[in-house]
Amino acid sequence: MLALEAFGAQYGLRTLVAAPGSLPAGRAFAWFANWLGGFPIVLLAFVFLLFPTGHLRSRRWRPAAWFIAAVFALVAVVLLVTATRY
């Protein structure tokens, strides 16, 4: 995911700034890279919640998982909206 974000950002910069119009779909790649920005951080929180067995430690951790999922959805929407503004 980080590689896709880095590739999209560089592709978008190349197409839109360094050599405008040299490659197709520069805006789409830049939008995609901006939208992917927060996903690795939120997914890392799930890695820590589910480590080492792949399951939550107990039922008491479910609210934390739901909170992280809600934050994940909110971050996705915010990044989607801010990426479409430019």
Secondary structure by P-SEA (a helix, b strand, c coil): caaaaaaaaaaaaaacccccccccaaaaaaaaaaaaccaaaaaaaaaaaaccccccccccaaaaaaaaaaaaaaaaaaaaaaaacc
